[in-house]
């Protein structure tokens, strides 16, 4: 292309000089030739620049390319770089080829432009894009590496290079460039997260990175949560607990902080503190049925059946149309019965088994598909549940009040009475 330009300009100059008789020495002729070329540029360049802008605006890419070819052949930017700025010429010339899908031609134009403007970042970005579209990944990376050297504080350029390193599995190089980003912007959360992932991908342990990030920014809640998550993921929930405590102290309204604190305490079997965290969470959001269910489960695991029942009732009160609260109450009764039942079964055992069954059935009728022991209880009804035979043998007082209640101390957490079925005569 450069040779073609030289030949074309030479032919123009020759044409102009052939029309006039030779005069003076060689230097004088060169001066006259330059003056004639400048005269031609003064005539043609303004028109060409105007036409190029018009064709570009109308998205007529073929004509845009044709006009910019004439502009660069005449070196209009050398005639008047203010009126015909070279960056604009080569950038729009390359874009026109891009729009035509001719990225190899765009590459040639940009390389030509960079001979004049080697420090121009915009042209280098377009060149990197041309390489990308042609699948020349190595050249694209090299171009971004050059730009990083040219503008070492441009985070956007470094971000693009980081992505390219990631795509090529060059994680050590990605770590290097991300650390440079964090030297400039230490609170760049995207770079922090990508650096942690790069550490993992390269086989390094990112835990130390999360620790340093949190300890360097102890008032950043998200850093604390991230660090606690990492500790939990490597089976160190006991170390996550103090981090999460500091998080909820900084922000007592942090629902995610209390939820993670409860889960961490539950994992290490610290059920009392897990319950405290869930109760704090429920105070923040007293309409969250799942928190009530979680509280019921924590108290159930800790054999605190009375509290487990109360939170199951709370879940029912929050959403009576859902079967989840009823299923939770059946679960509490069932596991309380399983832990307390005697051998042989007492009437109290049978009452609790019957209550568990009734709540499981009610939960299922409302679409609940969680844990249920209704099938097993039904199959073993005569052996384990209070029924017609036990009602027949009940005291007259119980029959008159129609309230069948537990009386033994190991069921002192039960405050509900069983109601006899209408078929029990």
C-alpha positions, 0 to 999 in steps of 0.5 A: 500500500505504501509503495502504491501511494508513492507511485500515485503521488509520483505520477501526479507530480510527474503529470503536473511537471510535464505540462511545464517547461523545465527551469532552474536547478533540481532543488528548485524543481522539487520546491515547485513540485511540492508547491504544485502537490500542496495546491492539489491537496488544497483543492482536493483534501477539503472535498475528500474529507467532507465526502468521507464524513458524509459517506461514513454518516450514511454508512456507505462503507464502500464509498467511505473506503474509496474516499479514505484511500484517496485521502491517504494517497494524497497524505492530506494529514501531512498537508493540514493535520488540523483539518485532516487529523491522521488519527481520525482518518486511519480510525474511520478508514479502519472502521469502514473495513470492519463494517464490511467484515474485512478485518485483514484490510483494517489491520493493514490500514491501522498498521499504516496509521501506527507508523505515523502515530505509534503512541496512539492508543485508540488505533492500537485498540482497533488493531487489537480488535482486528486481530481478535476478529481474525483469531490472531489471539497471540498478536491481540495479546501482544498489542494489549501488552504494548498498551499496558507499557504505554499507559501503565495506569489505564485500568481498562486496558489491563482489564482487557489483558487480564481477560485474554490471559484468562481465556488462554489459561495463562493464570500466572500472567493474569495474576501479575496483571491483576495485582498491578490493577490492585496497586492502582485501585486497591478497592477494585472488587472485580479485580479482587474476585478475579484474582482469587479465581486466578489463584484457584485456577493456577493451583494456589490457595487464595485463602491468604488473599481473602484474609489480607483483603479483609484485614486491610479493609475491616469495615468492608462487610463484603470482604468479611463475608467472602473471607468467612465463606472461604473458611467455611469452604475449606472446613474451617467454620469455627474460624469463620464464626469470629469473622461473621460476629465482627460483620454483624457487629458492624452492621446489625441489620445484615441478614446475610451476616446473621444467616451465615453466622447461624449456619457456621455455628450449626455446622460446629454443633454450637446450637445455642449460638445458632439459635441466637443468630437465627432469632436475631435474623427473625427480628430483622425480618419477622415475616420470613417463614424459612427463618422460623423453620430453621429455628424450629430445626435448631431447637429440635436438634438440641432436643428442645421440643417445646421451643421447636414446636413454638417456632413451627407454630410461628411458621404456620401463623406466617403462612397457613396456606403453605404446608411447610409449617404443618410439616415442621410441626409433624416432624417435631412431634415425630422426633420428640416421640421417637426420642421419648417413647417407652417400651411398650408404648404408653397412651402418651406415646400413642397420643404424640404419634397420632398428633404427628400423623395428623400434622403430616396429613394436613401438610400433605393436603396443602401440597407439602412434599418435604419429610413426612412419616405419614405412610409409616405411621398409617401402616403401624397405626394399631401398634403406635397411634392412639385410636378407637381402642384406646378411646374406648378405655378412656376415663369418663372425664376425658370422654366428656371433655373430648380432650386427650392430653399427655400426663407424663413428665417426658412429654411436658413440652406438649401443650396440645390435646388430641381430639377424638375422631367422630368414628370413635364411638 
